[in-house]
Amino acid sequence: MLSRFLGQHYWELAKNWIPTAGMWGTVDPVGLVWVTDWRLILDWVSYINGKFKKDN
């Protein structure tokens, strides 16, 4: 269906970019956690949440 709108040449180019887009799609969330408050985001992950209990 996409090849009808894009054409064969652009469809081949898009297929070549799929691994790159997948890699950036993986790297971006990891970078977001690194740049922001990692503890705030990782508190939502159940396995990691139990490792960082605060002692009050």
GULOSE-85609 format. One record per residue: x, y, z of N, C-alpha, C, O in turn; residue in one letter. Coordinates in pm, whole numbers, plus 50000, padded with zeros to 5 digits. Example, Ala and Ser with C-alpha at 12.3 -4.5 7.8 and 13.67 -1.06 7.14 Angstrom:
<pts>
+-------+--------+-------+--------+---------+-------+-------+--------+-------+-------+--------+-------+------+
| neast | nnorth |   nup | caeast | canorth |  caup | ceast | cnorth |   cup | oeast | onorth |   oup | rest |
+-------+--------+-------+--------+---------+-------+-------+--------+-------+-------+--------+-------+------+
| 51319 |  49431 | 50780 |  51230 |   49550 | 50780 | 51320 |  49670 | 50780 | 51424 |  49668 | 50846 |    A |
| 51285 |  49775 | 50708 |  51367 |   49894 | 50714 | 51290 |  50003 | 50787 | 51341 |  50114 | 50804 |    S |
+-------+--------+-------+--------+---------+-------+-------+--------+-------+-------+--------+-------+------+
</pts>
This chain:
<pts>
+-------+--------+-------+--------+---------+-------+-------+--------+-------+-------+--------+-------+------+
| neast | nnorth |   nup | caeast | canorth |  caup | ceast | cnorth |   cup | oeast | onorth |   oup | rest |
+-------+--------+-------+--------+---------+-------+-------+--------+-------+-------+--------+-------+------+
| 50082 |  49881 | 50000 |  50000 |   50000 | 50000 | 50087 |  50126 | 50000 | 50056 |  50222 | 49930 |    M |
| 50194 |  50125 | 50079 |  50282 |   50242 | 50080 | 50354 |  50260 | 49948 | 50381 |  50373 | 49907 |    L |
| 50387 |  50150 | 49882 |  50458 |   50163 | 49756 | 50372 |  50232 | 49650 | 50425 |  50290 | 49555 |    S |
| 50241 |  50226 | 49665 |  50154 |   50295 | 49571 | 50166 |  50447 | 49586 | 50154 |  50521 | 49489 |    R |
| 50189 |  50493 | 49710 |  50202 |   50637 | 49735 | 50345 |  50686 | 49716 | 50367 |  50796 | 49666 |    F |
| 50442 |  50605 | 49757 |  50581 |   50649 | 49755 | 50653 |  50620 | 49625 | 50736 |  50700 | 49581 |    L |
| 50625 |  50511 | 49565 |  50699 |   50469 | 49447 | 50809 |  50372 | 49489 | 50849 |  50368 | 49605 |    G |
| 50857 |  50296 | 49394 |  50953 |   50190 | 49422 | 51086 |  50244 | 49476 | 51143 |  50187 | 49569 |    Q |
| 51135 |  50351 | 49418 |  51265 |   50406 | 49461 | 51259 |  50452 | 49606 | 51349 |  50420 | 49684 |    H |
| 51157 |  50525 | 49643 |  51146 |   50576 | 49779 | 51116 |  50465 | 49878 | 51155 |  50473 | 49995 |    Y |
| 51048 |  50361 | 49835 |  51022 |   50247 | 49921 | 51153 |  50176 | 49956 | 51173 |  50136 | 50070 |    W |
| 51243 |  50162 | 49859 |  51374 |   50101 | 49885 | 51456 |  50187 | 49980 | 51524 |  50134 | 50069 |    E |
| 51452 |  50317 | 49964 |  51523 |   50406 | 50055 | 51467 |  50396 | 50197 | 51543 |  50396 | 50294 |    L |
| 51337 |  50388 | 50210 |  51274 |   50377 | 50342 | 51313 |  50244 | 50409 | 51335 |  50241 | 50530 |    A |
| 51321 |  50137 | 50333 |  51361 |   50008 | 50390 | 51505 |  50012 | 50439 | 51538 |  49945 | 50537 |    K |
| 51590 |  50089 | 50374 |  51728 |   50102 | 50419 | 51739 |  50179 | 50550 | 51834 |  50158 | 50626 |    N |
| 51645 |  50268 | 50579 |  51651 |   50349 | 50700 | 51585 |  50284 | 50820 | 51595 |  50337 | 50931 |    W |
| 51520 |  50170 | 50803 |  51451 |   50104 | 50916 | 51547 |  50066 | 51029 | 51514 |  50093 | 51144 |    I |
| 51664 |  50006 | 51004 |  51754 |   49975 | 51116 | 51805 |  50100 | 51188 | 51818 |  50100 | 51310 |    P |
| 51833 |  50205 | 51113 |  51880 |   50329 | 51175 | 51771 |  50391 | 51260 | 51798 |  50436 | 51372 |    T |
| 51650 |  50394 | 51210 |  51539 |   50450 | 51288 | 51512 |  50365 | 51412 | 51479 |  50420 | 51517 |    A |
| 51525 |  50236 | 51401 |  51508 |   50150 | 51518 | 51614 |  50174 | 51623 | 51585 |  50173 | 51742 |    G |
| 51737 |  50195 | 51578 |  51845 |   50222 | 51674 | 51823 |  50355 | 51746 | 51838 |  50363 | 51868 |    M |
| 51786 |  50458 | 51671 |  51759 |   50586 | 51735 | 51637 |  50579 | 51824 | 51630 |  50648 | 51926 |    W |
| 51540 |  50497 | 51787 |  51423 |   50478 | 51871 | 51456 |  50411 | 52003 | 51384 |  50428 | 52101 |    G |
| 51565 |  50336 | 52006 |  51611 |   50274 | 52130 | 51702 |  50368 | 52209 | 51693 |  50373 | 52331 |    T |
| 51786 |  50440 | 52141 |  51883 |   50528 | 52207 | 51814 |  50650 | 52269 | 51855 |  50696 | 52376 |    V |
| 51712 |  50703 | 52204 |  51647 |   50824 | 52255 | 51588 |  50808 | 52395 | 51613 |  50894 | 52480 |    D |
| 51511 |  50703 | 52424 |  51461 |   50690 | 52562 | 51572 |  50672 | 52666 | 51562 |  50723 | 52777 |    P |
| 51677 |  50599 | 52629 |  51789 |   50582 | 52721 | 51857 |  50716 | 52746 | 51894 |  50746 | 52860 |    V |
| 51873 |  50796 | 52643 |  51930 |   50930 | 52660 | 51841 |  51020 | 52742 | 51891 |  51102 | 52820 |    G |
| 51712 |  51005 | 52727 |  51618 |   51085 | 52806 | 51630 |  51052 | 52954 | 51629 |  51142 | 53038 |    L |
| 51643 |  50924 | 52986 |  51661 |   50883 | 53126 | 51794 |  50936 | 53178 | 51802 |  50978 | 53294 |    V |
| 51897 |  50935 | 53097 |  52029 |   50983 | 53139 | 52029 |  51133 | 53165 | 52089 |  51179 | 53261 |    W |
| 51961 |  51209 | 53080 |  51960 |   51355 | 53091 | 51869 |  51401 | 53205 | 51903 |  51495 | 53277 |    V |
| 51757 |  51336 | 53223 |  51663 |   51377 | 53325 | 51695 |  51307 | 53457 | 51797 |  51240 | 53470 |    T |
| 51607 |  51324 | 53552 |  51624 |   51260 | 53682 | 51596 |  51111 | 53666 | 51480 |  51070 | 53665 |    D |
| 51700 |  51030 | 53653 |  51686 |   50887 | 53624 | 51606 |  50817 | 53732 | 51533 |  50722 | 53704 |    W |
| 51618 |  50862 | 53855 |  51547 |   50796 | 53964 | 51396 |  50818 | 53953 | 51317 |  50728 | 53984 |    R |
| 51356 |  50935 | 53908 |  51214 |   50965 | 53890 | 51151 |  50872 | 53786 | 51040 |  50823 | 53805 |    L |
| 51222 |  50848 | 53678 |  51169 |   50763 | 53570 | 51179 |  50616 | 53608 | 51086 |  50540 | 53584 |    I |
| 51291 |  50574 | 53667 |  51310 |   50433 | 53698 | 51228 |  50387 | 53819 | 51220 |  50267 | 53844 |    L |
| 51168 |  50477 | 53894 |  51077 |   50437 | 54001 | 50952 |  50369 | 53945 | 50883 |  50298 | 54019 |    D |
| 50923 |  50389 | 53818 |  50807 |   50325 | 53755 | 50838 |  50182 | 53709 | 50746 |  50107 | 53678 |    W |
| 50967 |  50144 | 53705 |  51006 |   50009 | 53666 | 51006 |  49923 | 53792 | 51082 |  49949 | 53885 |    V |
| 50923 |  49821 | 53795 |  50901 |   49746 | 53918 | 51026 |  49675 | 53967 | 51050 |  49673 | 54088 |    S |
| 51106 |  49616 | 53881 |  51226 |   49543 | 53924 | 51329 |  49638 | 53985 | 51390 |  49606 | 54087 |    Y |
| 51349 |  49753 | 53925 |  51450 |   49847 | 53971 | 51398 |  49927 | 54090 | 51477 |  49971 | 54174 |    I |
| 51270 |  49946 | 54099 |  51210 |   50026 | 54206 | 51246 |  49971 | 54343 | 51270 |  50049 | 54435 |    N |
| 51252 |  49839 | 54361 |  51281 |   49780 | 54490 | 51426 |  49794 | 54534 | 51456 |  49780 | 54652 |    G |
| 51516 |  49823 | 54441 |  51659 |   49833 | 54474 | 51695 |  49964 | 54540 | 51795 |  49971 | 54612 |    K |
| 51618 |  50069 | 54519 |  51653 |   50201 | 54568 | 51553 |  50251 | 54671 | 51494 |  50357 | 54653 |    F |
| 51534 |  50177 | 54777 |  51444 |   50221 | 54883 | 51508 |  50334 | 54961 | 51627 |  50329 | 54993 |    K |
| 51429 |  50435 | 54991 |  51481 |   50548 | 55069 | 51467 |  50516 | 55219 | 51364 |  50467 | 55264 |    K |
| 51571 |  50543 | 55292 |  51568 |   50526 | 55438 | 51523 |  50656 | 55500 | 51594 |  50757 | 55494 |    D |
| 51406 |  50655 | 55559 |  51355 |   50778 | 55621 | 51380 |  50777 | 55770 | 51344 |  50873 | 55839 |    N |
+-------+--------+-------+--------+---------+-------+-------+--------+-------+-------+--------+-------+------+
</pts>
